[in-house]
Amino acid sequence: MATRMLYRHPGKHAIHGDFFDYIIADQANVAALIKDGWWMTTTQALENSNLDATQTDSKKNDTPETDSNQTDSKKNDTPETDSKKKA
């Protein structure tokens, strides 16, 4: 039986400069999968994504969130003074 690769955006696989999920489906199931949000090309998946282009681009460059407790505890640290270093 013939198979077809289908794509969905966003996903976890780096393809064509963005991130997509993909499946390999029997040709007989393609129409039902397209109705379920899968696309025949990465371009179609990107164009029909629930995210707009600005959301997608910003997610690529996001830095991981830090634990706010860690940040707060560092704010409370007092810097060493010369008198502490000599002791």
HTML snippet that shows the backbone in 3Dmol.js (N, CA, C, O; Angstrom):
<script src="https://3Dmol.org/build/3Dmol-min.js"></script>
<div id="view" style="width:600px;height:400px;position:relative"></div>
<script>
const pdb = `
ATOM      1  N   MET A   1       0.847  -1.176   0.000  1.00  0.00           N
ATOM      2  CA  MET A   1       0.000   0.000   0.000  1.00  0.00           C
ATOM      3  C   MET A   1       0.893   1.240   0.000  1.00  0.00           C
ATOM      4  O   MET A   1       1.957   1.249   0.619  1.00  0.00           O
ATOM      5  N   ALA A   2       0.454   2.272  -0.693  1.00  0.00           N
ATOM      6  CA  ALA A   2       1.209   3.531  -0.779  1.00  0.00           C
ATOM      7  C   ALA A   2       1.099   4.303   0.540  1.00  0.00           C
ATOM      8  O   ALA A   2       0.071   4.284   1.216  1.00  0.00           O
ATOM      9  N   THR A   3       2.190   4.974   0.872  1.00  0.00           N
ATOM     10  CA  THR A   3       2.193   5.785   2.087  1.00  0.00           C
ATOM     11  C   THR A   3       2.512   7.235   1.749  1.00  0.00           C
ATOM     12  O   THR A   3       3.005   7.547   0.664  1.00  0.00           O
ATOM     13  N   ARG A   4       2.222   8.100   2.690  1.00  0.00           N
ATOM     14  CA  ARG A   4       2.434   9.536   2.499  1.00  0.00           C
ATOM     15  C   ARG A   4       2.889  10.149   3.829  1.00  0.00           C
ATOM     16  O   ARG A   4       2.358   9.812   4.887  1.00  0.00           O
ATOM     17  N   MET A   5       3.868  11.043   3.765  1.00  0.00           N
ATOM     18  CA  MET A   5       4.297  11.765   4.961  1.00  0.00           C
ATOM     19  C   MET A   5       3.444  13.015   5.094  1.00  0.00           C
ATOM     20  O   MET A   5       3.242  13.748   4.127  1.00  0.00           O
ATOM     21  N   LEU A   6       2.942  13.252   6.310  1.00  0.00           N
ATOM     22  CA  LEU A   6       2.121  14.427   6.602  1.00  0.00           C
ATOM     23  C   LEU A   6       2.770  15.205   7.747  1.00  0.00           C
ATOM     24  O   LEU A   6       3.515  14.644   8.551  1.00  0.00           O
ATOM     25  N   TYR A   7       2.474  16.505   7.807  1.00  0.00           N
ATOM     26  CA  TYR A   7       3.128  17.401   8.755  1.00  0.00           C
ATOM     27  C   TYR A   7       2.110  18.206   9.549  1.00  0.00           C
ATOM     28  O   TYR A   7       0.995  18.465   9.096  1.00  0.00           O
ATOM     29  N   ARG A   8       2.539  18.597  10.764  1.00  0.00           N
ATOM     30  CA  ARG A   8       1.739  19.481  11.610  1.00  0.00           C
ATOM     31  C   ARG A   8       2.694  20.478  12.278  1.00  0.00           C
ATOM     32  O   ARG A   8       3.817  20.129  12.642  1.00  0.00           O
ATOM     33  N   HIS A   9       2.231  21.715  12.432  1.00  0.00           N
ATOM     34  CA  HIS A   9       3.039  22.766  13.057  1.00  0.00           C
ATOM     35  C   HIS A   9       2.266  23.353  14.215  1.00  0.00           C
ATOM     36  O   HIS A   9       1.066  23.587  14.078  1.00  0.00           O
ATOM     37  N   PRO A  10       2.903  23.604  15.361  1.00  0.00           N
ATOM     38  CA  PRO A  10       4.314  23.377  15.659  1.00  0.00           C
ATOM     39  C   PRO A  10       4.552  21.932  16.065  1.00  0.00           C
ATOM     40  O   PRO A  10       3.610  21.175  16.297  1.00  0.00           O
ATOM     41  N   GLY A  11       5.799  21.569  16.146  1.00  0.00           N
ATOM     42  CA  GLY A  11       6.176  20.214  16.547  1.00  0.00           C
ATOM     43  C   GLY A  11       7.552  20.205  17.155  1.00  0.00           C
ATOM     44  O   GLY A  11       8.095  21.256  17.493  1.00  0.00           O
ATOM     45  N   LYS A  12       8.125  19.018  17.299  1.00  0.00           N
ATOM     46  CA  LYS A  12       9.414  18.913  17.960  1.00  0.00           C
ATOM     47  C   LYS A  12      10.565  18.550  17.031  1.00  0.00           C
ATOM     48  O   LYS A  12      11.700  18.415  17.487  1.00  0.00           O
ATOM     49  N   HIS A  13      10.297  18.391  15.744  1.00  0.00           N
ATOM     50  CA  HIS A  13      11.340  18.012  14.795  1.00  0.00           C
ATOM     51  C   HIS A  13      11.732  19.211  13.931  1.00  0.00           C
ATOM     52  O   HIS A  13      10.878  19.850  13.318  1.00  0.00           O
ATOM     53  N   ALA A  14      13.030  19.506  13.890  1.00  0.00           N
ATOM     54  CA  ALA A  14      13.528  20.621  13.077  1.00  0.00           C
ATOM     55  C   ALA A  14      13.523  20.205  11.613  1.00  0.00           C
ATOM     56  O   ALA A  14      14.250  19.298  11.208  1.00  0.00           O
ATOM     57  N   ILE A  15      12.696  20.881  10.827  1.00  0.00           N
ATOM     58  CA  ILE A  15      12.582  20.615   9.389  1.00  0.00           C
ATOM     59  C   ILE A  15      12.403  21.957   8.691  1.00  0.00           C
ATOM     60  O   ILE A  15      11.559  22.758   9.092  1.00  0.00           O
ATOM     61  N   HIS A  16      13.191  22.205   7.650  1.00  0.00           N
ATOM     62  CA  HIS A  16      13.068  23.413   6.831  1.00  0.00           C
ATOM     63  C   HIS A  16      13.093  24.703   7.658  1.00  0.00           C
ATOM     64  O   HIS A  16      12.360  25.644   7.352  1.00  0.00           O
ATOM     65  N   GLY A  17      13.912  24.755   8.679  1.00  0.00           N
ATOM     66  CA  GLY A  17      14.071  25.981   9.446  1.00  0.00           C
ATOM     67  C   GLY A  17      12.994  26.265  10.466  1.00  0.00           C
ATOM     68  O   GLY A  17      12.939  27.370  11.007  1.00  0.00           O
ATOM     69  N   ASP A  18      12.130  25.293  10.747  1.00  0.00           N
ATOM     70  CA  ASP A  18      11.091  25.461  11.757  1.00  0.00           C
ATOM     71  C   ASP A  18      10.889  24.116  12.438  1.00  0.00           C
ATOM     72  O   ASP A  18      11.646  23.178  12.187  1.00  0.00           O
ATOM     73  N   PHE A  19       9.889  24.009  13.290  1.00  0.00           N
ATOM     74  CA  PHE A  19       9.657  22.770  14.021  1.00  0.00           C
ATOM     75  C   PHE A  19       8.288  22.199  13.686  1.00  0.00           C
ATOM     76  O   PHE A  19       7.274  22.893  13.764  1.00  0.00           O
ATOM     77  N   PHE A  20       8.275  20.921  13.311  1.00  0.00           N
ATOM     78  CA  PHE A  20       7.065  20.241  12.866  1.00  0.00           C
ATOM     79  C   PHE A  20       6.993  18.855  13.496  1.00  0.00           C
ATOM     80  O   PHE A  20       8.016  18.285  13.876  1.00  0.00           O
ATOM     81  N   ASP A  21       5.786  18.318  13.605  1.00  0.00           N
ATOM     82  CA  ASP A  21       5.587  16.896  13.848  1.00  0.00           C
ATOM     83  C   ASP A  21       5.282  16.281  12.497  1.00  0.00           C
ATOM     84  O   ASP A  21       4.795  16.959  11.591  1.00  0.00           O
ATOM     85  N   TYR A  22       5.567  15.000  12.364  1.00  0.00           N
ATOM     86  CA  TYR A  22       5.247  14.331  11.105  1.00  0.00           C
ATOM     87  C   TYR A  22       4.813  12.903  11.376  1.00  0.00           C
ATOM     88  O   TYR A  22       5.156  12.305  12.396  1.00  0.00           O
ATOM     89  N   ILE A  23       4.047  12.376  10.431  1.00  0.00           N
ATOM     90  CA  ILE A  23       3.626  10.976  10.483  1.00  0.00           C
ATOM     91  C   ILE A  23       3.725  10.402   9.077  1.00  0.00           C
ATOM     92  O   ILE A  23       3.704  11.132   8.086  1.00  0.00           O
ATOM     93  N   ILE A  24       3.831   9.100   9.015  1.00  0.00           N
ATOM     94  CA  ILE A  24       3.754   8.398   7.730  1.00  0.00           C
ATOM     95  C   ILE A  24       2.458   7.603   7.770  1.00  0.00           C
ATOM     96  O   ILE A  24       2.271   6.735   8.622  1.00  0.00           O
ATOM     97  N   ALA A  25       1.571   7.911   6.839  1.00  0.00           N
ATOM     98  CA  ALA A  25       0.224   7.335   6.860  1.00  0.00           C
ATOM     99  C   ALA A  25      -0.064   6.591   5.562  1.00  0.00           C
ATOM    100  O   ALA A  25       0.495   6.902   4.510  1.00  0.00           O
ATOM    101  N   ASP A  26      -0.933   5.618   5.660  1.00  0.00           N
ATOM    102  CA  ASP A  26      -1.420   4.950   4.460  1.00  0.00           C
ATOM    103  C   ASP A  26      -2.211   5.951   3.636  1.00  0.00           C
ATOM    104  O   ASP A  26      -2.948   6.772   4.182  1.00  0.00           O
ATOM    105  N   GLN A  27      -2.057   5.881   2.331  1.00  0.00           N
ATOM    106  CA  GLN A  27      -2.736   6.813   1.436  1.00  0.00           C
ATOM    107  C   GLN A  27      -4.247   6.823   1.670  1.00  0.00           C
ATOM    108  O   GLN A  27      -4.893   7.858   1.507  1.00  0.00           O
ATOM    109  N   ALA A  28      -4.804   5.693   2.046  1.00  0.00           N
ATOM    110  CA  ALA A  28      -6.249   5.602   2.288  1.00  0.00           C
ATOM    111  C   ALA A  28      -6.692   6.461   3.480  1.00  0.00           C
ATOM    112  O   ALA A  28      -7.859   6.841   3.568  1.00  0.00           O
ATOM    113  N   ASN A  29      -5.781   6.761   4.382  1.00  0.00           N
ATOM    114  CA  ASN A  29      -6.130   7.533   5.585  1.00  0.00           C
ATOM    115  C   ASN A  29      -5.812   9.021   5.474  1.00  0.00           C
ATOM    116  O   ASN A  29      -6.125   9.783   6.389  1.00  0.00           O
ATOM    117  N   VAL A  30      -5.202   9.448   4.382  1.00  0.00           N
ATOM    118  CA  VAL A  30      -4.730  10.828   4.254  1.00  0.00           C
ATOM    119  C   VAL A  30      -5.872  11.839   4.382  1.00  0.00           C
ATOM    120  O   VAL A  30      -5.724  12.822   5.108  1.00  0.00           O
ATOM    121  N   ALA A  31      -6.970  11.641   3.723  1.00  0.00           N
ATOM    122  CA  ALA A  31      -8.082  12.603   3.761  1.00  0.00           C
ATOM    123  C   ALA A  31      -8.578  12.821   5.199  1.00  0.00           C
ATOM    124  O   ALA A  31      -8.830  13.956   5.605  1.00  0.00           O
ATOM    125  N   ALA A  32      -8.715  11.745   5.956  1.00  0.00           N
ATOM    126  CA  ALA A  32      -9.182  11.865   7.341  1.00  0.00           C
ATOM    127  C   ALA A  32      -8.143  12.589   8.198  1.00  0.00           C
ATOM    128  O   ALA A  32      -8.506  13.380   9.068  1.00  0.00           O
ATOM    129  N   LEU A  33      -6.867  12.330   7.964  1.00  0.00           N
ATOM    130  CA  LEU A  33      -5.814  12.986   8.740  1.00  0.00           C
ATOM    131  C   LEU A  33      -5.720  14.475   8.420  1.00  0.00           C
ATOM    132  O   LEU A  33      -5.429  15.285   9.301  1.00  0.00           O
ATOM    133  N   ILE A  34      -5.965  14.835   7.164  1.00  0.00           N
ATOM    134  CA  ILE A  34      -5.957  16.259   6.793  1.00  0.00           C
ATOM    135  C   ILE A  34      -7.096  16.980   7.519  1.00  0.00           C
ATOM    136  O   ILE A  34      -6.922  18.109   7.977  1.00  0.00           O
ATOM    137  N   LYS A  35      -8.236  16.346   7.624  1.00  0.00           N
ATOM    138  CA  LYS A  35      -9.349  16.943   8.375  1.00  0.00           C
ATOM    139  C   LYS A  35      -9.000  17.088   9.854  1.00  0.00           C
ATOM    140  O   LYS A  35      -9.564  17.927  10.555  1.00  0.00           O
ATOM    141  N   ASP A  36      -8.066  16.263  10.318  1.00  0.00           N
ATOM    142  CA  ASP A  36      -7.652  16.279  11.721  1.00  0.00           C
ATOM    143  C   ASP A  36      -6.474  17.222  11.977  1.00  0.00           C
ATOM    144  O   ASP A  36      -5.926  17.240  13.079  1.00  0.00           O
ATOM    145  N   GLY A  37      -6.077  18.015  10.954  1.00  0.00           N
ATOM    146  CA  GLY A  37      -5.038  19.019  11.170  1.00  0.00           C
ATOM    147  C   GLY A  37      -3.664  18.686  10.634  1.00  0.00           C
ATOM    148  O   GLY A  37      -2.713  19.417  10.912  1.00  0.00           O
ATOM    149  N   TRP A  38      -3.521  17.615   9.880  1.00  0.00           N
ATOM    150  CA  TRP A  38      -2.245  17.272   9.246  1.00  0.00           C
ATOM    151  C   TRP A  38      -2.230  17.841   7.835  1.00  0.00           C
ATOM    152  O   TRP A  38      -3.283  18.033   7.228  1.00  0.00           O
ATOM    153  N   TRP A  39      -1.012  18.116   7.302  1.00  0.00           N
ATOM    154  CA  TRP A  39      -0.875  18.747   5.990  1.00  0.00           C
ATOM    155  C   TRP A  39       0.116  17.995   5.125  1.00  0.00           C
ATOM    156  O   TRP A  39       1.002  17.305   5.628  1.00  0.00           O
ATOM    157  N   MET A  40      -0.045  18.137   3.817  1.00  0.00           N
ATOM    158  CA  MET A  40       0.788  17.401   2.860  1.00  0.00           C
ATOM    159  C   MET A  40       2.217  17.962   2.762  1.00  0.00           C
ATOM    160  O   MET A  40       3.141  17.239   2.389  1.00  0.00           O
ATOM    161  N   THR A  41       2.394  19.233   3.091  1.00  0.00           N
ATOM    162  CA  THR A  41       3.725  19.841   3.022  1.00  0.00           C
ATOM    163  C   THR A  41       3.990  20.656   4.286  1.00  0.00           C
ATOM    164  O   THR A  41       3.061  21.039   4.998  1.00  0.00           O
ATOM    165  N   THR A  42       5.268  20.914   4.552  1.00  0.00           N
ATOM    166  CA  THR A  42       5.613  21.765   5.694  1.00  0.00           C
ATOM    167  C   THR A  42       5.110  23.188   5.467  1.00  0.00           C
ATOM    168  O   THR A  42       4.724  23.870   6.416  1.00  0.00           O
ATOM    169  N   THR A  43       5.113  23.631   4.230  1.00  0.00           N
ATOM    170  CA  THR A  43       4.611  24.979   3.914  1.00  0.00           C
ATOM    171  C   THR A  43       3.133  25.092   4.277  1.00  0.00           C
ATOM    172  O   THR A  43       2.723  26.069   4.904  1.00  0.00           O
ATOM    173  N   GLN A  44       2.342  24.114   3.893  1.00  0.00           N
ATOM    174  CA  GLN A  44       0.924  24.122   4.244  1.00  0.00           C
ATOM    175  C   GLN A  44       0.730  24.066   5.759  1.00  0.00           C
ATOM    176  O   GLN A  44      -0.124  24.766   6.304  1.00  0.00           O
ATOM    177  N   ALA A  45       1.506  23.249   6.424  1.00  0.00           N
ATOM    178  CA  ALA A  45       1.392  23.126   7.878  1.00  0.00           C
ATOM    179  C   ALA A  45       1.701  24.448   8.561  1.00  0.00           C
ATOM    180  O   ALA A  45       1.011  24.844   9.500  1.00  0.00           O
ATOM    181  N   LEU A  46       2.736  25.130   8.089  1.00  0.00           N
ATOM    182  CA  LEU A  46       3.117  26.412   8.673  1.00  0.00           C
ATOM    183  C   LEU A  46       2.052  27.475   8.405  1.00  0.00           C
ATOM    184  O   LEU A  46       1.691  28.233   9.304  1.00  0.00           O
ATOM    185  N   GLU A  47       1.552  27.530   7.172  1.00  0.00           N
ATOM    186  CA  GLU A  47       0.535  28.522   6.805  1.00  0.00           C
ATOM    187  C   GLU A  47      -0.775  28.314   7.561  1.00  0.00           C
ATOM    188  O   GLU A  47      -1.507  29.273   7.807  1.00  0.00           O
ATOM    189  N   ASN A  48      -1.070  27.084   7.925  1.00  0.00           N
ATOM    190  CA  ASN A  48      -2.331  26.772   8.595  1.00  0.00           C
ATOM    191  C   ASN A  48      -2.164  26.514  10.084  1.00  0.00           C
ATOM    192  O   ASN A  48      -3.071  26.002  10.740  1.00  0.00           O
ATOM    193  N   SER A  49      -1.026  26.863  10.602  1.00  0.00           N
ATOM    194  CA  SER A  49      -0.733  26.651  12.011  1.00  0.00           C
ATOM    195  C   SER A  49      -1.622  27.529  12.882  1.00  0.00           C
ATOM    196  O   SER A  49      -2.109  28.571  12.443  1.00  0.00           O
ATOM    197  N   ASN A  50      -1.825  27.096  14.115  1.00  0.00           N
ATOM    198  CA  ASN A  50      -2.575  27.903  15.080  1.00  0.00           C
ATOM    199  C   ASN A  50      -1.757  29.075  15.583  1.00  0.00           C
ATOM    200  O   ASN A  50      -2.308  30.010  16.163  1.00  0.00           O
ATOM    201  N   LEU A  51      -0.441  29.039  15.367  1.00  0.00           N
ATOM    202  CA  LEU A  51       0.430  30.133  15.784  1.00  0.00           C
ATOM    203  C   LEU A  51       0.673  31.049  14.597  1.00  0.00           C
ATOM    204  O   LEU A  51       0.806  30.581  13.466  1.00  0.00           O
ATOM    205  N   ASP A  52       0.731  32.352  14.844  1.00  0.00           N
ATOM    206  CA  ASP A  52       1.102  33.237  13.753  1.00  0.00           C
ATOM    207  C   ASP A  52       2.629  33.320  13.692  1.00  0.00           C
ATOM    208  O   ASP A  52       3.303  32.825  14.596  1.00  0.00           O
ATOM    209  N   ALA A  53       3.173  33.922  12.669  1.00  0.00           N
ATOM    210  CA  ALA A  53       4.610  33.941  12.432  1.00  0.00           C
ATOM    211  C   ALA A  53       5.386  34.602  13.564  1.00  0.00           C
ATOM    212  O   ALA A  53       6.493  34.163  13.879  1.00  0.00           O
ATOM    213  N   THR A  54       4.842  35.636  14.179  1.00  0.00           N
ATOM    214  CA  THR A  54       5.578  36.308  15.246  1.00  0.00           C
ATOM    215  C   THR A  54       5.692  35.415  16.478  1.00  0.00           C
ATOM    216  O   THR A  54       6.717  35.440  17.159  1.00  0.00           O
ATOM    217  N   GLN A  55       4.668  34.635  16.774  1.00  0.00           N
ATOM    218  CA  GLN A  55       4.743  33.710  17.900  1.00  0.00           C
ATOM    219  C   GLN A  55       5.777  32.627  17.630  1.00  0.00           C
ATOM    220  O   GLN A  55       6.544  32.262  18.522  1.00  0.00           O
ATOM    221  N   THR A  56       5.802  32.115  16.413  1.00  0.00           N
ATOM    222  CA  THR A  56       6.743  31.065  16.054  1.00  0.00           C
ATOM    223  C   THR A  56       8.172  31.569  16.163  1.00  0.00           C
ATOM    224  O   THR A  56       9.013  30.900  16.764  1.00  0.00           O
ATOM    225  N   ASP A  57       8.469  32.738  15.595  1.00  0.00           N
ATOM    226  CA  ASP A  57       9.819  33.274  15.626  1.00  0.00           C
ATOM    227  C   ASP A  57      10.263  33.568  17.049  1.00  0.00           C
ATOM    228  O   ASP A  57      11.418  33.322  17.397  1.00  0.00           O
ATOM    229  N   SER A  58       9.372  34.088  17.874  1.00  0.00           N
ATOM    230  CA  SER A  58       9.769  34.432  19.228  1.00  0.00           C
ATOM    231  C   SER A  58      10.041  33.183  20.048  1.00  0.00           C
ATOM    232  O   SER A  58      10.910  33.209  20.919  1.00  0.00           O
ATOM    233  N   LYS A  59       9.339  32.106  19.804  1.00  0.00           N
ATOM    234  CA  LYS A  59       9.555  30.872  20.557  1.00  0.00           C
ATOM    235  C   LYS A  59      10.918  30.269  20.239  1.00  0.00           C
ATOM    236  O   LYS A  59      11.526  29.650  21.112  1.00  0.00           O
ATOM    237  N   LYS A  60      11.409  30.431  19.026  1.00  0.00           N
ATOM    238  CA  LYS A  60      12.706  29.878  18.647  1.00  0.00           C
ATOM    239  C   LYS A  60      13.824  30.525  19.440  1.00  0.00           C
ATOM    240  O   LYS A  60      14.807  29.861  19.768  1.00  0.00           O
ATOM    241  N   ASN A  61      13.698  31.799  19.754  1.00  0.00           N
ATOM    242  CA  ASN A  61      14.768  32.547  20.384  1.00  0.00           C
ATOM    243  C   ASN A  61      14.579  32.738  21.880  1.00  0.00           C
ATOM    244  O   ASN A  61      15.383  33.413  22.522  1.00  0.00           O
ATOM    245  N   ASP A  62      13.533  32.156  22.441  1.00  0.00           N
ATOM    246  CA  ASP A  62      13.296  32.318  23.877  1.00  0.00           C
ATOM    247  C   ASP A  62      14.407  31.651  24.672  1.00  0.00           C
ATOM    248  O   ASP A  62      14.885  30.574  24.316  1.00  0.00           O
ATOM    249  N   THR A  63      14.805  32.296  25.737  1.00  0.00           N
ATOM    250  CA  THR A  63      15.736  31.671  26.661  1.00  0.00           C
ATOM    251  C   THR A  63      14.927  30.931  27.700  1.00  0.00           C
ATOM    252  O   THR A  63      13.807  31.332  28.014  1.00  0.00           O
ATOM    253  N   PRO A  64      15.476  29.856  28.239  1.00  0.00           N
ATOM    254  CA  PRO A  64      14.704  29.096  29.227  1.00  0.00           C
ATOM    255  C   PRO A  64      14.360  29.962  30.432  1.00  0.00           C
ATOM    256  O   PRO A  64      15.142  30.820  30.839  1.00  0.00           O
ATOM    257  N   GLU A  65      13.189  29.728  30.992  1.00  0.00           N
ATOM    258  CA  GLU A  65      12.785  30.480  32.173  1.00  0.00           C
ATOM    259  C   GLU A  65      13.629  30.034  33.356  1.00  0.00           C
ATOM    260  O   GLU A  65      13.989  28.863  33.472  1.00  0.00           O
ATOM    261  N   THR A  66      13.938  30.985  34.232  1.00  0.00           N
ATOM    262  CA  THR A  66      14.699  30.644  35.425  1.00  0.00           C
ATOM    263  C   THR A  66      13.767  30.573  36.612  1.00  0.00           C
ATOM    264  O   THR A  66      12.680  31.151  36.606  1.00  0.00           O
ATOM    265  N   ASP A  67      14.197  29.874  37.605  1.00  0.00           N
ATOM    266  CA  ASP A  67      13.420  29.755  38.825  1.00  0.00           C
ATOM    267  C   ASP A  67      13.426  31.100  39.547  1.00  0.00           C
ATOM    268  O   ASP A  67      14.495  31.608  39.885  1.00  0.00           O
ATOM    269  N   SER A  68      12.270  31.675  39.786  1.00  0.00           N
ATOM    270  CA  SER A  68      12.201  32.998  40.403  1.00  0.00           C
ATOM    271  C   SER A  68      12.769  32.974  41.818  1.00  0.00           C
ATOM    272  O   SER A  68      13.296  33.986  42.280  1.00  0.00           O
ATOM    273  N   ASN A  69      12.675  31.847  42.512  1.00  0.00           N
ATOM    274  CA  ASN A  69      13.245  31.762  43.855  1.00  0.00           C
ATOM    275  C   ASN A  69      14.756  31.907  43.811  1.00  0.00           C
ATOM    276  O   ASN A  69      15.346  32.549  44.680  1.00  0.00           O
ATOM    277  N   GLN A  70      15.374  31.324  42.822  1.00  0.00           N
ATOM    278  CA  GLN A  70      16.821  31.424  42.689  1.00  0.00           C
ATOM    279  C   GLN A  70      17.214  32.877  42.447  1.00  0.00           C
ATOM    280  O   GLN A  70      18.159  33.377  43.057  1.00  0.00           O
ATOM    281  N   THR A  71      16.500  33.546  41.572  1.00  0.00           N
ATOM    282  CA  THR A  71      16.788  34.939  41.267  1.00  0.00           C
ATOM    283  C   THR A  71      16.612  35.803  42.517  1.00  0.00           C
ATOM    284  O   THR A  71      17.443  36.668  42.796  1.00  0.00           O
ATOM    285  N   ASP A  72      15.531  35.572  43.270  1.00  0.00           N
ATOM    286  CA  ASP A  72      15.282  36.355  44.474  1.00  0.00           C
ATOM    287  C   ASP A  72      16.370  36.139  45.519  1.00  0.00           C
ATOM    288  O   ASP A  72      16.776  37.088  46.189  1.00  0.00           O
ATOM    289  N   SER A  73      16.845  34.909  45.667  1.00  0.00           N
ATOM    290  CA  SER A  73      17.860  34.649  46.689  1.00  0.00           C
ATOM    291  C   SER A  73      19.176  35.327  46.329  1.00  0.00           C
ATOM    292  O   SER A  73      19.907  35.757  47.221  1.00  0.00           O
ATOM    293  N   LYS A  74      19.486  35.429  45.059  1.00  0.00           N
ATOM    294  CA  LYS A  74      20.711  36.111  44.650  1.00  0.00           C
ATOM    295  C   LYS A  74      20.620  37.605  44.923  1.00  0.00           C
ATOM    296  O   LYS A  74      21.639  38.242  45.190  1.00  0.00           O
ATOM    297  N   LYS A  75      19.426  38.173  44.862  1.00  0.00           N
ATOM    298  CA  LYS A  75      19.246  39.593  45.146  1.00  0.00           C
ATOM    299  C   LYS A  75      19.569  39.895  46.607  1.00  0.00           C
ATOM    300  O   LYS A  75      20.027  40.991  46.931  1.00  0.00           O
ATOM    301  N   ASN A  76      19.327  38.915  47.494  1.00  0.00           N
ATOM    302  CA  ASN A  76      19.527  39.124  48.919  1.00  0.00           C
ATOM    303  C   ASN A  76      20.976  38.880  49.363  1.00  0.00           C
ATOM    304  O   ASN A  76      21.340  39.208  50.492  1.00  0.00           O
ATOM    305  N   ASP A  77      21.794  38.310  48.486  1.00  0.00           N
ATOM    306  CA  ASP A  77      23.194  38.088  48.840  1.00  0.00           C
ATOM    307  C   ASP A  77      23.899  39.423  48.992  1.00  0.00           C
ATOM    308  O   ASP A  77      23.689  40.345  48.203  1.00  0.00           O
ATOM    309  N   THR A  78      24.735  39.516  50.007  1.00  0.00           N
ATOM    310  CA  THR A  78      25.507  40.744  50.184  1.00  0.00           C
ATOM    311  C   THR A  78      26.885  40.503  49.609  1.00  0.00           C
ATOM    312  O   THR A  78      27.466  39.440  49.825  1.00  0.00           O
ATOM    313  N   PRO A  79      27.418  41.466  48.885  1.00  0.00           N
ATOM    314  CA  PRO A  79      28.742  41.282  48.296  1.00  0.00           C
ATOM    315  C   PRO A  79      29.809  41.262  49.375  1.00  0.00           C
ATOM    316  O   PRO A  79      29.675  41.882  50.430  1.00  0.00           O
ATOM    317  N   GLU A  80      30.871  40.531  49.079  1.00  0.00           N
ATOM    318  CA  GLU A  80      31.983  40.488  50.033  1.00  0.00           C
ATOM    319  C   GLU A  80      32.664  41.838  50.069  1.00  0.00           C
ATOM    320  O   GLU A  80      32.827  42.505  49.047  1.00  0.00           O
ATOM    321  N   THR A  81      33.056  42.221  51.265  1.00  0.00           N
ATOM    322  CA  THR A  81      33.800  43.478  51.405  1.00  0.00           C
ATOM    323  C   THR A  81      35.255  43.121  51.659  1.00  0.00           C
ATOM    324  O   THR A  81      35.574  41.969  51.950  1.00  0.00           O
ATOM    325  N   ASP A  82      36.127  44.097  51.549  1.00  0.00           N
ATOM    326  CA  ASP A  82      37.548  43.869  51.777  1.00  0.00           C
ATOM    327  C   ASP A  82      37.812  43.341  53.187  1.00  0.00           C
ATOM    328  O   ASP A  82      38.709  42.518  53.373  1.00  0.00           O
ATOM    329  N   SER A  83      37.053  43.796  54.178  1.00  0.00           N
ATOM    330  CA  SER A  83      37.268  43.349  55.558  1.00  0.00           C
ATOM    331  C   SER A  83      36.929  41.870  55.723  1.00  0.00           C
ATOM    332  O   SER A  83      37.564  41.175  56.516  1.00  0.00           O
ATOM    333  N   LYS A  84      35.917  41.375  54.968  1.00  0.00           N
ATOM    334  CA  LYS A  84      35.564  39.952  55.053  1.00  0.00           C
ATOM    335  C   LYS A  84      36.641  39.098  54.398  1.00  0.00           C
ATOM    336  O   LYS A  84      36.945  38.008  54.882  1.00  0.00           O
ATOM    337  N   LYS A  85      37.227  39.585  53.295  1.00  0.00           N
ATOM    338  CA  LYS A  85      38.241  38.816  52.579  1.00  0.00           C
ATOM    339  C   LYS A  85      39.503  38.669  53.419  1.00  0.00           C
ATOM    340  O   LYS A  85      40.177  37.645  53.316  1.00  0.00           O
ATOM    341  N   LYS A  86      39.851  39.657  54.251  1.00  0.00           N
ATOM    342  CA  LYS A  86      41.074  39.631  55.040  1.00  0.00           C
ATOM    343  C   LYS A  86      40.947  38.709  56.229  1.00  0.00           C
ATOM    344  O   LYS A  86      41.955  38.191  56.710  1.00  0.00           O
ATOM    345  N   ALA A  87      39.748  38.488  56.716  1.00  0.00           N
ATOM    346  CA  ALA A  87      39.553  37.687  57.930  1.00  0.00           C
ATOM    347  C   ALA A  87      39.822  36.227  57.750  1.00  0.00           C
ATOM    348  O   ALA A  87      39.693  35.453  58.698  1.00  0.00           O
TER     349      ALA A  87
END
`;
const viewer = $3Dmol.createViewer("view");
viewer.addModel(pdb, "pdb");
viewer.setStyle({}, {cartoon: {color: "spectrum"}});
viewer.zoomTo();
viewer.render();
</script>
